[in-house]
Amino acid sequence: MASYVIGLDNGGTTTKAAVFDLQGRQMGAAGMKTQAITPKPGYTERDMEELWQANCSCVRRAVEHAGINGRDVAGLAACGHGKGLYAWGKDGKPACNGIISTDGRAWKYPKKWVESGIHRQLHPQLCQEFMACQQAALLAWMKDHRRTVYDKIQYAFSVKDYIRFRLTGEAYSEATDISGSGLMDVKNARFDRGLLEALGIGEVFEMLPPLRYSSEVCGHLTPEAAAQTGLPAGLPIAGGMFDVDACGIALGLTSPEELCTIAGTWSINEYISPTPVMDGSIAMNSLFAIPGYYLVEESSATSSGNLEWFLSTCMKGPVPAGKTIYDVANEKVAAIRPEDCNVYFLPFLYGSNAHPLGKGAFAGLTTYHNEGHLLRAVYEGVAFSHKTHIERLLSSRKPPEAIRMAGGAVNSPVWVQLFADVLGFPIETVDVKELGALGCGMAAAVAAGVYRDYREAAAHMVHLSGRVTPRPEACRIYQKKYETYRAVSRALDTVWDLFEV
């Protein structure tokens, strides 16, 4: 009997593959970056063929690292960043570069659809706000600005649906991703030509492959893909899911009582509900990986990716032997008490949750402040951005007993404690390095018949690793700082229209 599953995780710049046993233990992993292409300010793209080759390479190396035989793998699934656009052409090639979810070129379309009343008209079906990085806005932009590309699109994919297509040769729109695209009647879980025509992109109806769900078998590994990945031809490939859902599944998000926050490039904050939240308090309802549930989500590209920028741009000095740059950053932040840092950072380098044109900014700098103050401001600004989203989520549900957290920030005990103090809830973490890949592995295990459903898979494969409790005095200090952060953000909202995307 096959004893392993493989999860693929395609983020905005990094592809990872991980091998898990059926108890959720990570046996091996591999990752690599793909080149970010920025032809203009506000544009973020990648080469789709390079991305495919990266996935194949990561699978081969992860299997080698795990020291297993590919014939012992029960199945594979992929997840990826939501939104964005990976267009496959009618000529059997990518129609253009893949567009990543941090792309802002189409910002005028959501604005236009709101101002014209189209969003209000469609909201009962969409169950979500429009975003510039959604397929709906990007395809509308493509129609107006790249008509020759638009006309040759055969399939409008999300990133993981594109990768699964290359693995199997079969095209599907998996529910968790496509339901966050602005292209779907989410309320009724179907595609609607009339909805697309209202947006001025009726042609897109023909670009949408059939709908499938995350743990369904959506084809089998082709001989060509088998040769490139080192896995056996015929291996079942599950639908996979939006990486937000994958992290939620890997965190054990299987009932409405839980609430999760994910601190990666994006600030993802979520819970699941049997009904969508339609009172306007929540920006995004989409179909969850567990049929019958909606993912109630508040998110923006305002999380720990901001720290990566700071470290690569502003901390170029040597790192002491035996330490990483993250160790140095944590030590500098821990050395400054929260009440002693009056610098504020808006983590809007890749996007904003306050104004569609918001930019990153430090406020309150003087000659007194040093690198440690700037780092603390970044750590706090990211946590404050998450708090902004979580407050919106809590307006529509009762508070959780604890918040489960994932993403790069959980590797920093200093940052996890800061999150607990800022949010005012205990923070629980999970014992796995590649969380999104584990969620995909769980989908592959269900699709292969190893487990009946995600709840049974979670019982065997999800293991909590720690719990950090908030400190009352720190909570009081951070609440005051959060109010100042919000005031700074509101004040700068008055000037962002002067900036061009």
C-alpha positions as CSV (number, residue, x, y, z in Angstrom):
1,M,0.0,0.0,0.0
2,A,1.2,3.5,-0.8
3,S,2.5,5.3,2.3
4,Y,3.1,8.9,1.2
5,V,1.5,11.9,-0.3
6,I,3.0,15.0,-2.0
7,G,1.9,18.6,-1.7
8,L,3.0,21.4,-4.0
9,D,2.8,25.0,-2.9
10,N,3.1,27.8,-5.4
11,G,3.5,31.2,-3.8
12,G,4.1,34.5,-5.4
13,T,7.8,34.0,-5.8
14,T,8.6,30.6,-4.4
15,T,7.6,27.0,-5.3
16,K,7.9,24.3,-2.7
17,A,7.2,20.5,-2.7
18,A,7.0,18.3,0.4
19,V,6.5,14.6,1.0
20,F,4.4,13.5,4.0
21,D,3.7,10.2,5.5
22,L,0.0,9.4,6.3
23,Q,0.5,10.7,9.9
24,G,1.4,14.2,8.6
25,R,5.2,13.9,9.2
26,Q,7.2,15.8,6.7
27,M,9.7,13.4,5.2
28,G,11.4,15.6,2.7
29,A,11.0,19.0,0.9
30,A,12.5,21.2,-1.8
31,G,12.0,24.7,-2.9
32,M,13.2,27.3,-5.4
33,K,12.4,30.8,-6.4
34,T,11.2,31.9,-9.8
35,Q,12.1,35.2,-11.3
36,A,9.7,38.1,-10.6
37,I,9.1,40.2,-13.7
38,T,8.1,43.8,-13.1
39,P,7.7,45.5,-16.5
40,K,6.1,48.6,-14.9
41,P,5.4,49.9,-11.4
42,G,2.5,48.0,-10.0
43,Y,3.0,45.0,-12.4
44,T,4.2,41.6,-11.0
45,E,4.5,38.7,-13.5
46,R,6.4,35.4,-13.9
47,D,7.3,33.1,-16.8
48,M,4.8,30.2,-16.8
49,E,7.2,27.7,-18.4
50,E,9.9,28.5,-15.8
51,L,7.2,28.0,-13.1
52,W,6.3,24.6,-14.5
53,Q,9.9,23.5,-14.6
54,A,10.3,24.7,-11.0
55,N,7.4,22.5,-9.9
56,C,8.9,19.4,-11.7
57,S,12.3,20.1,-10.1
58,C,10.9,20.5,-6.6
59,V,9.0,17.3,-6.8
60,R,12.0,15.3,-8.0
61,R,14.2,16.8,-5.3
62,A,11.6,16.4,-2.5
63,V,11.2,12.7,-3.3
64,E,15.0,12.3,-3.3
65,H,15.3,14.2,0.0
66,A,12.7,12.0,1.5
67,G,14.5,8.9,0.4
68,I,11.4,7.2,-0.9
69,N,10.4,5.4,-4.1
70,G,7.9,7.3,-6.2
71,R,5.8,4.1,-6.5
72,D,5.0,4.5,-2.8
73,V,3.2,7.8,-3.3
74,A,-0.6,7.6,-3.1
75,G,-1.4,10.9,-4.7
76,L,-0.4,14.6,-5.3
77,A,-2.2,17.9,-5.0
78,A,-1.1,21.5,-5.5
79,C,-2.1,24.8,-3.9
80,G,-1.1,28.3,-4.9
81,H,-1.7,32.0,-4.3
82,G,-5.2,33.1,-5.1
83,K,-6.2,35.7,-7.6
84,G,-3.8,36.6,-10.4
85,L,-4.1,35.1,-13.8
86,Y,-2.4,32.2,-15.6
87,A,-3.8,32.3,-19.2
88,W,-3.3,29.3,-21.4
89,G,-3.5,30.0,-25.2
90,K,-5.4,28.3,-27.9
91,D,-2.1,27.5,-29.5
92,G,-1.1,25.1,-26.7
93,K,1.2,27.6,-25.0
94,P,1.0,30.2,-22.2
95,A,-0.9,33.2,-23.7
96,C,1.3,35.6,-21.8
97,N,3.3,35.8,-18.5
98,G,1.5,34.6,-15.4
99,I,0.2,37.5,-13.3
100,I,0.8,37.3,-9.6
101,S,-1.7,38.3,-6.9
102,T,0.4,41.4,-5.9
103,D,-0.3,43.0,-9.3
104,G,-2.2,46.3,-9.2
105,R,-2.5,47.2,-12.9
106,A,-6.3,46.7,-13.0
107,W,-7.2,48.9,-9.9
108,K,-9.5,51.1,-11.9
109,Y,-11.9,48.3,-12.7
110,P,-13.1,47.5,-9.2
111,K,-13.5,51.2,-8.6
112,K,-15.5,51.6,-11.8
113,W,-17.8,48.6,-11.0
114,V,-18.5,50.0,-7.5
115,E,-19.2,53.6,-8.8
116,S,-21.4,52.4,-11.6
117,G,-23.6,50.2,-9.3
118,I,-22.6,47.0,-11.0
119,H,-21.1,45.6,-7.8
120,R,-24.2,46.3,-5.8
121,Q,-26.2,44.5,-8.5
122,L,-24.0,41.5,-8.5
123,H,-23.1,41.2,-4.9
124,P,-25.9,38.7,-4.0
125,Q,-24.2,36.3,-6.4
126,L,-20.5,37.3,-5.9
127,C,-20.6,37.3,-2.1
128,Q,-17.4,39.4,-2.2
129,E,-15.8,42.7,-3.0
130,F,-13.9,43.2,-6.2
131,M,-10.1,43.4,-6.0
132,A,-7.6,44.6,-8.6
133,C,-5.7,41.3,-8.6
134,Q,-8.8,39.1,-9.3
135,Q,-9.2,37.4,-12.6
136,A,-12.3,39.5,-13.3
137,A,-10.4,42.8,-13.1
138,L,-7.3,41.4,-14.9
139,L,-9.3,40.0,-17.8
140,A,-11.3,43.2,-18.1
141,W,-7.9,45.0,-18.3
142,M,-6.6,42.5,-20.8
143,K,-9.6,43.0,-23.0
144,D,-9.1,46.8,-23.1
145,H,-5.2,46.8,-23.2
146,R,-4.0,43.5,-24.7
147,R,-6.9,42.5,-26.9
148,T,-4.8,40.1,-29.1
149,V,-3.8,38.2,-26.0
150,Y,-7.3,38.2,-24.6
151,D,-8.7,36.8,-27.9
152,K,-6.3,33.9,-27.9
153,I,-7.0,32.7,-24.3
154,Q,-8.3,29.1,-24.1
155,Y,-8.3,28.7,-20.3
156,A,-8.2,31.4,-17.6
157,F,-6.4,29.5,-14.8
158,S,-5.4,30.2,-11.2
159,V,-1.8,29.2,-10.6
160,K,-2.4,25.8,-9.1
161,D,-5.0,24.9,-11.7
162,Y,-2.4,25.7,-14.4
163,I,0.1,23.4,-12.7
164,R,-2.5,20.6,-12.4
165,F,-3.3,21.0,-16.1
166,R,0.4,20.6,-16.9
167,L,0.5,17.4,-14.7
168,T,-2.6,15.8,-16.2
169,G,-3.5,17.5,-19.5
170,E,-7.1,18.0,-18.1
171,A,-8.5,21.5,-17.5
172,Y,-10.7,22.2,-14.5
173,S,-11.6,25.2,-12.3
174,E,-11.2,24.1,-8.7
175,A,-13.9,25.7,-6.4
176,T,-11.8,27.3,-3.7
177,D,-9.8,29.4,-6.2
178,I,-12.3,30.2,-8.9
179,S,-14.9,31.3,-6.2
180,G,-12.5,34.1,-5.2
181,S,-12.0,35.3,-8.8
182,G,-14.9,37.7,-9.2
183,L,-16.0,35.5,-12.1
184,M,-18.4,33.1,-10.3
185,D,-21.9,33.0,-8.9
186,V,-20.6,32.0,-5.5
187,K,-24.0,31.9,-3.8
188,N,-25.1,29.2,-6.2
189,A,-21.7,27.6,-6.9
190,R,-21.9,28.0,-10.7
191,F,-20.7,30.0,-13.6
192,D,-23.1,32.6,-15.0
193,R,-22.7,34.1,-18.4
194,G,-25.0,37.0,-17.4
195,L,-22.7,38.0,-14.5
196,L,-19.7,38.1,-16.8
197,E,-21.6,40.1,-19.5
198,A,-22.5,42.7,-16.8
199,L,-18.8,43.1,-16.2
200,G,-18.2,43.5,-20.0
201,I,-16.3,40.2,-20.3
202,G,-18.9,37.8,-21.5
203,E,-16.3,36.0,-23.6
204,V,-14.7,34.7,-20.5
205,F,-17.5,32.2,-20.0
206,E,-15.8,30.1,-22.7
207,M,-12.5,30.3,-20.9
208,L,-13.7,28.7,-17.7
209,P,-13.0,24.9,-17.5
210,P,-15.6,22.7,-15.6
211,L,-15.9,23.1,-11.8
212,R,-14.3,20.5,-9.5
213,Y,-13.7,20.4,-5.7
214,S,-10.4,20.2,-3.8
215,S,-10.4,16.5,-2.9
216,E,-11.8,15.2,-6.1
217,V,-9.5,13.3,-8.5
218,C,-9.0,15.7,-11.4
219,G,-6.9,13.5,-13.7
220,H,-3.8,11.3,-13.5
221,L,-0.2,12.1,-14.1
222,T,0.6,11.9,-17.8
223,P,3.7,10.0,-19.1
224,E,5.3,13.3,-20.1
225,A,4.8,14.8,-16.7
226,A,5.9,11.5,-15.1
227,A,9.2,11.7,-16.9
228,Q,9.8,15.3,-15.7
229,T,8.7,14.7,-12.0
230,G,10.1,11.2,-11.5
231,L,6.7,9.9,-10.3
232,P,4.8,7.0,-11.9
233,A,2.4,7.8,-14.8
234,G,-1.2,7.3,-13.8
235,L,-0.7,8.8,-10.2
236,P,-4.0,10.4,-9.1
237,I,-3.9,14.2,-8.9
238,A,-6.4,15.9,-6.6
239,G,-8.1,19.2,-7.3
240,G,-5.9,21.0,-4.7
241,M,-6.9,24.4,-3.4
242,F,-6.2,28.0,-2.8
243,D,-3.2,28.2,-0.5
244,V,-5.3,30.0,2.1
245,D,-7.6,27.0,2.3
246,A,-4.6,24.6,2.3
247,C,-3.1,26.4,5.3
248,G,-6.5,26.3,7.0
249,I,-6.9,22.6,6.4
250,A,-3.4,22.0,7.7
251,L,-4.2,24.1,10.8
252,G,-7.3,21.8,11.4
253,L,-9.8,24.4,10.3
254,T,-12.7,22.0,10.0
255,S,-15.5,23.7,12.1
256,P,-16.9,27.3,12.4
257,E,-15.5,27.7,16.0
258,E,-11.9,28.1,14.8
259,L,-10.2,31.3,13.5
260,C,-6.9,31.3,11.7
261,T,-4.4,34.0,10.7
262,I,-1.6,33.4,8.2
263,A,1.3,35.8,8.1
264,G,3.1,35.4,4.7
265,T,3.3,37.8,1.8
266,W,-0.4,38.2,2.4
267,S,-2.2,38.9,5.7
268,I,-4.8,36.1,5.6
269,N,-7.5,35.9,8.3
270,E,-10.3,33.5,8.1
271,Y,-13.0,31.2,9.5
272,I,-15.6,28.9,7.9
273,S,-19.3,29.2,8.0
274,P,-22.3,27.3,6.6
275,T,-23.6,30.6,5.2
276,P,-21.8,33.6,3.7
277,V,-21.6,36.9,5.6
278,M,-23.6,39.3,3.3
279,D,-24.1,42.4,5.5
280,G,-21.1,44.2,4.0
281,S,-18.8,43.8,7.0
282,I,-16.7,41.2,5.2
283,A,-14.8,41.7,2.0
284,M,-14.5,38.1,0.8
285,N,-16.7,35.0,1.0
286,S,-15.6,32.0,-1.1
287,L,-16.2,28.3,-1.3
288,F,-14.2,26.4,1.3
289,A,-12.3,23.1,0.7
290,I,-15.0,21.3,2.7
291,P,-18.2,21.2,0.7
292,G,-21.0,23.0,2.4
293,Y,-18.9,25.7,3.9
294,Y,-17.9,29.2,2.9
295,L,-14.5,30.6,3.7
296,V,-15.1,34.0,5.3
297,E,-11.9,35.8,4.7
298,E,-10.3,39.2,5.3
299,S,-7.0,39.6,3.5
300,S,-4.5,41.9,1.9
301,A,-0.8,41.9,0.8
302,T,0.3,43.5,4.0
303,S,2.1,40.9,6.0
304,S,5.6,39.5,6.6
305,G,6.7,40.1,3.0
306,N,7.3,43.6,4.2
307,L,10.0,42.3,6.6
308,E,11.7,40.4,3.7
309,W,11.9,43.7,1.8
310,F,13.4,45.5,4.8
311,L,16.0,42.8,5.5
312,S,17.1,42.6,1.9
313,T,17.1,46.4,1.3
314,C,18.1,47.9,4.7
315,M,20.1,45.3,6.5
316,K,23.1,44.6,4.3
317,G,25.8,44.3,7.0
318,P,27.5,41.0,7.9
319,V,25.6,38.5,10.1
320,P,27.5,37.1,13.1
321,A,28.7,33.5,12.7
322,G,26.2,30.9,13.8
323,K,23.2,33.3,13.3
324,T,20.8,34.1,10.6
325,I,19.6,37.6,9.6
326,Y,16.3,36.6,11.2
327,D,18.0,35.9,14.5
328,V,19.6,39.3,14.4
329,A,16.2,41.0,13.6
330,N,14.5,39.2,16.5
331,E,17.2,40.2,18.9
332,K,17.0,43.9,17.8
333,V,13.2,43.9,18.2
334,A,13.3,42.1,21.6
335,A,15.8,44.7,22.9
336,I,13.3,47.6,22.5
337,R,10.2,47.7,24.7
338,P,7.0,48.4,22.8
339,E,6.4,51.6,24.9
340,D,9.8,52.9,23.9
341,C,9.2,52.8,20.1
342,N,7.0,55.5,18.7
343,V,7.8,54.8,15.1
344,Y,4.9,53.5,13.0
345,F,5.0,51.5,9.8
346,L,2.3,51.0,7.2
347,P,3.0,47.6,5.7
348,F,1.7,48.6,2.3
349,L,4.7,47.8,0.1
350,Y,2.7,45.2,-1.9
351,G,-0.8,46.4,-1.3
352,S,-3.0,48.1,1.2
353,N,-6.1,47.3,3.3
354,A,-6.9,50.9,3.8
355,H,-6.7,52.7,0.4
356,P,-6.4,51.0,-3.0
357,L,-3.4,53.2,-3.8
358,G,-1.8,53.1,-0.3
359,K,2.0,52.8,-0.1
360,G,4.4,51.6,2.5
361,A,5.5,54.4,5.0
362,F,7.4,55.0,8.2
363,A,6.0,57.8,10.4
364,G,7.5,59.4,13.4
365,L,11.2,59.1,12.6
366,T,13.8,61.2,14.3
367,T,17.5,61.1,14.6
368,Y,17.1,59.2,17.9
369,H,15.7,56.1,16.1
370,N,17.9,53.3,14.9
371,E,17.6,50.0,13.0
372,G,16.0,48.3,15.9
373,H,13.2,50.8,16.1
374,L,12.5,50.4,12.4
375,L,12.4,46.7,12.7
376,R,10.1,46.8,15.7
377,A,7.8,49.2,13.7
378,V,7.7,46.6,10.8
379,Y,6.9,43.8,13.2
380,E,4.2,45.9,14.9
381,G,2.8,47.3,11.6
382,V,2.3,43.8,10.2
383,A,0.5,42.7,13.4
384,F,-1.7,45.8,13.4
385,S,-2.7,45.1,9.8
386,H,-3.8,41.6,10.8
387,K,-5.7,43.1,13.7
388,T,-7.6,45.4,11.3
389,H,-8.8,42.4,9.4
390,I,-9.6,40.3,12.5
391,E,-11.7,43.1,14.0
392,R,-13.8,43.0,10.8
393,L,-14.2,39.2,11.1
394,L,-15.2,39.4,14.8
395,S,-18.0,41.8,13.9
396,S,-19.8,38.8,12.4
397,R,-19.0,36.0,14.9
398,K,-18.2,35.3,18.5
399,P,-14.6,35.5,19.6
400,P,-12.6,32.3,19.4
401,E,-10.9,30.6,22.3
402,A,-7.5,31.0,20.5
403,I,-6.2,31.9,17.0
404,R,-4.2,29.4,15.0
405,M,-1.4,31.0,13.2
406,A,0.8,30.0,10.3
407,G,3.2,31.7,7.9
408,G,6.8,32.9,8.1
409,A,6.2,34.9,11.2
410,V,5.6,31.7,13.3
411,N,9.3,31.0,13.0
412,S,10.0,34.0,15.3
413,P,9.0,33.5,19.0
414,V,9.3,37.3,19.4
415,W,6.8,37.9,16.6
416,V,4.4,35.3,17.8
417,Q,4.3,36.8,21.3
418,L,3.8,40.2,19.7
419,F,0.9,38.9,17.7
420,A,-0.7,37.4,20.9
421,D,-0.3,40.8,22.7
422,V,-1.6,42.8,19.7
423,L,-4.6,40.6,19.0
424,G,-5.4,39.8,22.6
425,F,-5.9,36.0,22.0
426,P,-3.7,33.0,22.6
427,I,-1.8,32.0,19.5
428,E,-1.6,28.3,18.6
429,T,0.9,26.9,16.0
430,V,1.2,23.6,14.2
431,D,4.2,21.3,14.1
432,V,5.0,21.4,10.3
433,K,7.3,23.4,8.2
434,E,5.5,23.4,4.9
435,L,1.9,24.1,6.0
436,G,0.3,24.7,2.5
437,A,1.9,21.6,1.2
438,L,0.5,19.6,4.1
439,G,-3.0,20.8,3.3
440,C,-2.4,19.6,-0.3
441,G,-1.1,16.3,1.0
442,M,-4.3,15.9,3.0
443,A,-6.3,16.6,-0.1
444,A,-4.3,14.0,-2.0
445,A,-4.9,11.5,0.9
446,V,-8.7,12.0,0.8
447,A,-8.7,11.8,-3.1
448,A,-6.8,8.6,-2.9
449,G,-9.2,7.1,-0.4
450,V,-6.8,6.9,2.5
451,Y,-9.2,9.0,4.6
452,R,-12.9,9.6,4.2
453,D,-12.8,13.4,4.5
454,Y,-10.7,16.3,5.8
455,R,-11.9,15.8,9.4
456,E,-10.5,12.3,9.5
457,A,-7.4,13.4,7.7
458,A,-6.9,16.2,10.3
459,A,-7.3,13.8,13.2
460,H,-4.3,11.8,11.8
461,M,-2.1,14.5,10.2
462,V,-2.5,17.8,12.1
463,H,-0.4,18.2,15.3
464,L,-0.4,21.4,17.4
465,S,3.1,22.4,18.5
466,G,2.7,25.4,20.9
467,R,0.4,28.0,22.5
468,V,1.4,31.5,23.4
469,T,-0.8,33.6,25.7
470,P,-1.2,37.4,25.6
471,R,0.3,39.5,28.4
472,P,-2.3,42.0,29.9
473,E,0.0,45.0,30.2
474,A,1.5,44.5,26.7
475,C,-2.1,44.2,25.4
476,R,-2.9,47.7,26.9
477,I,0.2,49.3,25.4
478,Y,-0.5,47.8,21.9
479,Q,-4.1,48.8,21.9
480,K,-3.1,52.5,22.3
481,K,-0.4,52.0,19.6
482,Y,-2.9,50.4,17.3
483,E,-5.2,53.4,17.7
484,T,-2.3,55.7,16.6
485,Y,-1.4,53.3,13.7
486,R,-5.0,53.6,12.5
487,A,-4.9,57.4,12.8
488,V,-1.7,57.6,10.8
489,S,-3.3,55.3,8.1
490,R,-6.4,57.4,7.9
491,A,-4.4,60.6,7.6
492,L,-2.3,59.3,4.7
493,D,-5.4,58.1,2.9
494,T,-5.9,61.7,1.9
495,V,-2.7,61.8,-0.2
496,W,-2.5,58.5,-2.0
497,D,-4.6,59.7,-5.0
498,L,-1.6,61.9,-5.8
499,F,0.5,58.8,-6.5
500,E,0.4,56.9,-9.7
501,V,0.3,53.0,-9.7
